[in-house]
């Protein structure tokens, strides 16, 4: 009596061979993935170490920003800033390397999944052919046409086995396809991040050059003499007070012209927190620092501290309506490198003391788009972003006696509109 179904055995062997071939290819892929994973983990450790060093330099700058400054201290602070931006450059380089490795790993994983999809499709096609071939007749017909009862039972069992295998293979194929879709999306995000980090690196290198020039400027204008430096400081303080008083006189009037009916609801999240991370170093209004430092006794925005070169983001969709480097005509006394974005929600935002801005007037920007980089240009004792929220109807650019064209407006408390700091 013939008790074996040789066709059934052939099918089992066929799928076993597919499994073995897939396992061998999968083993080679896994080995490469492990090597890439190790390299990615090493880059992550390097990033952690660099981030720790950047934080250390930020603490050094924060500790010295309100102390009476000498020429020697000013040069030392500039050296610390240079060290910080060089560390930030190194951080971007490591991020670029890490993203490259992650993309390579994703590509490898994607190729592995594509191969498995092809294997599954081949297996499904073979199963369908066999099920159709064996399932053409009824169970009774299978018994009658078979040479033995045992043969017909095995034929029925093989159809049942193949049907279960087909369902399993179809389910696995669906899971693989979903995994591929997710991986394609992740790859696109990584590529976008990689391009963004390359742009960041370019601007950070520009910032490093600016800081070198700033150090040279300090030394050349003072002729490395403390007496000349202190005389320059006194003149700068006089100019700063004059500018603060003039701007506050204008903006105090504009605050009275604010129409509350034009404002969006004061809900956190209306505007994006404009820096990834960062911490509030000065609030809005009559702060202790403002009372001590500004003649007008009013701080028209908030200050967010973060290392020099940190990307700054647009708080909402809008259009760039103003950019300037006030240090070119009002050094150390205004907003420094500054830009303004007008939004569709009747709010206008100002970003001051930037080290670089990466946009131009008339350019449309999206919420969360990089528009500049943290700095300490203008009247700033350390790296931070001065972030102001104006009512759009009151905003305009005013020619001033003391500091040229100055963006002014009726200002609001930004903390009522921004999402909370991370």
C-alpha positions in Angstrom: 0.0 0.0 0.0 1.4 3.4 -1.0 1.2 5.6 2.1 3.3 8.6 1.1 2.1 11.6 -0.9 5.3 12.5 -2.8 3.9 15.8 -4.1 3.1 16.8 -0.5 6.7 16.0 0.5 8.0 18.1 -2.4 6.0 21.1 -1.3 7.4 20.7 2.3 10.9 20.5 0.9 10.4 23.5 -1.4 9.4 25.7 1.6 12.2 24.3 3.7 14.7 25.3 1.0 13.2 28.8 0.8 13.5 29.0 4.6 17.2 27.9 4.6 18.1 30.3 1.7 16.3 33.1 3.5 18.0 32.3 6.8 21.5 32.3 5.2 20.8 35.7 3.6 19.2 37.0 6.8 22.3 35.9 8.8 24.6 38.0 6.5 22.3 41.0 6.8 22.0 40.6 10.6 25.8 40.6 10.9 26.1 43.9 8.9 23.2 45.4 10.9 25.0 44.5 14.2 28.1 46.3 13.0 26.1 49.3 12.1 24.2 49.3 15.4 27.5 49.2 17.3 28.8 52.2 15.2 25.6 54.1 15.8 25.8 53.5 19.6 29.4 54.7 19.5 28.3 57.9 17.8 25.5 58.3 20.4 28.1 58.1 23.2 30.3 60.7 21.4 27.3 63.0 21.2 26.6 62.6 24.9 30.2 63.6 25.8 30.1 66.6 23.4 26.8 67.7 24.8 28.1 67.5 28.4 31.1 69.7 27.4 28.8 72.3 25.7 26.7 72.5 28.9 29.9 73.0 30.9 30.9 76.0 28.7 27.3 77.4 29.0 27.5 77.2 32.8 30.8 79.1 32.7 29.3 81.8 30.5 26.2 82.1 32.7 28.3 82.5 35.9 30.3 85.4 34.4 27.6 87.3 32.5 26.6 89.7 35.3 30.1 90.3 36.8 32.0 93.6 36.3 34.0 92.9 33.2 37.6 93.7 32.4 39.4 93.5 29.0 41.0 90.2 30.1 37.6 88.8 31.1 36.0 90.0 27.8 38.7 88.1 25.8 38.4 85.1 28.0 34.6 85.1 27.5 35.1 85.3 23.7 37.5 82.3 23.9 34.9 80.4 25.9 32.3 81.2 23.2 34.7 80.1 20.5 35.3 76.8 22.4 31.5 76.4 22.7 30.8 76.9 19.0 33.7 74.6 18.0 32.1 71.9 20.2 28.8 72.7 18.6 30.4 72.2 15.2 31.8 68.9 16.3 28.3 67.9 17.6 26.9 68.6 14.1 29.6 66.6 12.4 28.9 63.6 14.7 25.1 64.0 14.1 25.8 63.9 10.3 27.9 60.7 10.7 25.3 59.1 12.9 22.4 59.9 10.5 24.5 58.5 7.6 24.9 55.2 9.5 21.2 55.1 10.4 20.3 55.6 6.8 22.7 52.9 5.8 21.1 50.6 8.4 17.6 51.5 7.2 18.6 50.8 3.6 20.0 47.4 4.6 16.9 46.5 6.5 14.7 47.7 3.7 16.5 45.5 1.2 16.1 42.5 3.6 12.4 43.1 3.9 12.0 43.5 0.1 13.8 40.1 -0.4 11.4 38.5 2.2 8.4 40.0 0.4 9.6 38.4 -2.8 10.0 35.1 -1.0 6.5 35.3 0.5 5.0 36.1 -2.9 6.8 33.1 -4.5 5.6 30.9 -1.7 2.0 32.2 -2.0 1.9 31.6 -5.7 3.2 28.0 -5.3 0.6 27.3 -2.6 -2.2 28.7 -4.7 -1.2 26.6 -7.7 -1.2 23.4 -5.6 -4.5 24.2 -3.8 -6.2 24.9 -7.1 -4.8 21.7 -8.6 -5.8 19.5 -5.6 -9.1 21.3 -4.9 -10.7 20.8 -8.3 -12.9 18.0 -7.1 -14.8 17.1 -4.0 -13.5 15.1 -1.1 -15.5 12.1 -2.4 -14.0 12.4 -5.8 -10.5 12.5 -4.3 -11.2 9.3 -2.5 -12.6 7.6 -5.6 -9.7 8.8 -7.8 -7.0 7.9 -5.3 -5.3 4.5 -5.5 -5.9 4.0 -1.8 -7.8 5.3 1.1 -4.5 6.4 2.8 -3.6 8.3 -0.4 -6.8 10.2 -0.4 -6.5 11.1 3.3 -3.0 12.4 2.7 -4.3 14.5 -0.2 -6.9 16.0 2.0 -4.4 16.7 4.7 -2.0 18.3 2.3 -4.8 20.7 1.1 -5.6 21.6 4.7 -1.9 22.2 5.5 -1.5 24.3 2.4 -4.6 26.4 3.2 -3.2 27.1 6.7 0.2 27.9 5.3 -1.4 30.2 2.7 -3.2 32.2 5.4 0.0 32.5 7.4 2.1 33.6 4.4 -0.5 36.2 3.4 -0.5 37.6 7.0 3.3 37.7 7.0 3.3 39.4 3.7 0.9 42.1 4.9 3.1 42.7 8.0 6.2 43.0 5.9 4.5 45.5 3.5 3.4 47.6 6.5 7.0 47.5 7.9 8.3 48.7 4.5 5.9 51.6 4.4 7.0 52.7 7.9 10.6 52.3 7.0 10.2 54.4 3.8 8.7 57.2 6.0 11.5 56.9 8.6 14.1 57.0 5.8 12.6 60.2 4.4 12.6 61.8 7.9 16.3 60.8 8.4 17.2 62.3 5.0 15.5 65.5 5.9 17.3 65.7 9.2 20.6 65.0 7.5 20.1 67.8 5.0 19.1 70.1 7.9 22.1 69.2 9.9 24.4 69.9 7.0 22.9 73.4 6.7 23.4 73.9 10.5 27.0 72.9 10.2 27.6 75.5 7.5 26.1 78.3 9.6 28.0 77.2 12.7 31.2 77.5 10.8 30.2 81.0 9.9 29.5 81.8 13.5 33.0 80.6 14.5 34.5 83.0 12.0 32.4 85.8 13.4 33.6 85.1 16.9 37.2 85.1 15.8 36.6 88.5 14.1 34.9 89.8 17.3 37.9 88.9 19.4 40.2 90.6 16.9 37.9 93.7 17.0 38.1 94.0 20.8 41.8 93.7 20.8 42.4 96.1 17.9 40.0 98.9 19.1 41.3 98.9 22.6 44.9 98.4 21.5 44.9 95.7 24.3 44.7 98.5 26.9 42.4 98.2 29.9 42.0 102.0 30.2 40.7 102.3 26.6 38.4 99.3 27.1 36.8 100.8 30.2 36.2 104.1 28.4 34.5 102.2 25.6 32.3 100.4 28.1 31.2 103.7 29.7 30.2 105.1 26.3 28.4 101.8 25.4 26.4 101.9 28.6 25.4 105.5 27.9 24.2 104.5 24.4 22.4 101.5 25.7 20.4 103.6 28.2 19.6 106.1 25.5 18.3 103.4 23.1 16.3 101.6 25.9 14.6 104.9 26.9 13.7 105.8 23.3 12.3 102.4 22.4 10.3 102.1 25.6 8.8 105.6 25.1 7.5 104.4 21.7 6.3 101.0 22.8 4.5 102.2 25.9 2.2 104.3 23.7 1.7 101.4 21.3 0.7 99.0 24.1 -2.2 101.4 24.8 -3.4 100.9 21.2 -3.7 97.2 21.4 -7.2 96.0 20.5 -8.0 92.8 22.5 -10.6 91.8 20.0 -7.9 91.2 17.4 -5.9 88.8 19.5 -6.1 85.0 19.4 -7.0 83.2 22.6 -4.2 83.3 25.1 -3.6 79.6 25.2 -0.1 78.0 25.4 0.6 76.3 22.1 -0.7 79.1 19.9 3.0 79.8 19.2 5.8 77.2 19.2 8.6 77.5 21.8 11.3 78.9 19.4 14.2 76.8 20.7 14.7 73.1 21.1 15.3 72.9 24.9 16.6 76.2 26.3 15.6 77.8 29.6 14.0 81.0 30.6 16.6 83.5 31.8 14.4 86.6 32.0 10.6 87.0 31.9 8.4 89.6 30.5 7.6 93.1 31.9 9.1 94.7 35.0 11.6 92.0 35.9 14.3 92.4 38.5 16.9 92.6 35.8 14.8 95.2 33.8 14.4 97.4 36.9 18.1 97.4 37.5 19.3 97.6 33.9 16.8 99.4 31.7 15.8 103.0 32.2 12.4 102.2 30.9 12.0 99.5 33.5 10.2 97.2 31.0 11.4 94.0 29.3 9.3 93.7 26.1 9.9 90.0 25.6 11.4 86.9 27.2 15.0 85.7 27.1 15.8 82.0 26.4 19.3 80.8 27.2 21.0 78.1 25.1 24.5 77.5 23.7 25.7 79.7 20.8 24.8 78.2 17.4 21.6 76.5 18.7 18.9 76.5 15.9 16.0 79.0 16.4 12.6 78.1 14.9 9.7 80.1 13.6 7.0 80.2 16.2 4.2 80.0 13.6 3.7 80.0 9.8 4.4 83.5 8.5 6.4 85.9 6.3 9.8 87.4 7.1 9.1 91.2 7.2 12.4 92.5 8.7 16.1 91.4 9.0 19.0 93.5 10.1 22.5 93.4 11.7 22.2 96.4 14.0 25.8 95.8 15.2 26.9 97.2 11.8 25.6 100.7 12.8 24.8 100.4 16.6 27.3 97.9 17.9 26.5 96.3 21.3 23.4 98.5 22.0 20.5 97.1 20.0 19.1 93.7 19.0 22.2 92.8 17.1 21.3 90.4 14.3 17.5 90.4 14.4 14.6 89.2 12.3 10.8 89.6 12.5 8.0 87.2 11.3 4.5 88.4 10.7 1.9 85.6 11.2 -1.7 85.2 10.0 -3.1 85.1 13.6 -2.6 88.9 14.1 0.7 88.3 16.0 4.2 89.3 14.9 7.3 87.7 16.5 10.8 89.2 16.9 14.0 87.1 17.4 17.0 89.1 18.6 20.7 88.7 19.5 21.1 86.0 16.8 24.6 84.9 15.7 23.2 84.2 12.1 19.9 84.4 10.4 19.1 82.0 7.5 16.1 83.8 5.9 15.4 86.9 3.8 12.6 89.6 3.8 9.6 88.4 1.8 10.3 84.7 2.5 7.4 82.5 3.6 8.3 80.2 6.6 6.6 77.3 8.3 6.0 76.7 12.0 9.1 74.9 13.3 11.3 75.9 10.4 14.9 77.0 11.2 15.2 80.7 10.7 18.4 81.6 12.6 20.9 80.5 15.3 21.4 81.5 18.9 24.0 84.2 19.6 25.0 87.2 21.7 25.0 90.0 19.2 23.8 93.4 20.2 23.1 94.2 23.9 23.6 90.7 25.3 25.7 89.5 28.2 25.7 85.9 27.1 24.2 83.6 24.4 20.4 83.8 24.4 17.4 84.5 22.3 15.3 87.7 22.9 11.8 86.7 21.9 9.1 89.3 21.5 5.4 89.0 20.6 3.8 92.1 19.0 0.2 92.7 18.0 0.5 92.9 14.2 -1.7 96.0 13.9 0.7 98.0 16.1 4.0 96.7 14.5 6.2 98.9 12.3 9.8 99.8 11.8 10.6 103.2 13.4 13.7 105.3 12.5 15.4 106.1 15.9 17.8 108.9 16.8 20.1 106.5 18.7 20.1 103.2 16.8 18.7 103.6 13.2 15.8 101.5 12.0 14.2 99.7 15.0 11.3 97.2 14.9 8.7 98.3 17.5 5.1 97.5 18.4 2.6 96.9 21.2 4.1 93.9 23.0 2.4 91.0 24.8 3.6 88.5 27.3 5.0 85.6 25.1 4.5 83.0 27.9 0.7 83.3 27.4 1.0 82.0 23.9 4.1 79.8 23.6 4.0 76.1 24.2 5.8 75.3 27.5 9.6 74.9 27.4 10.8 71.2 27.2 
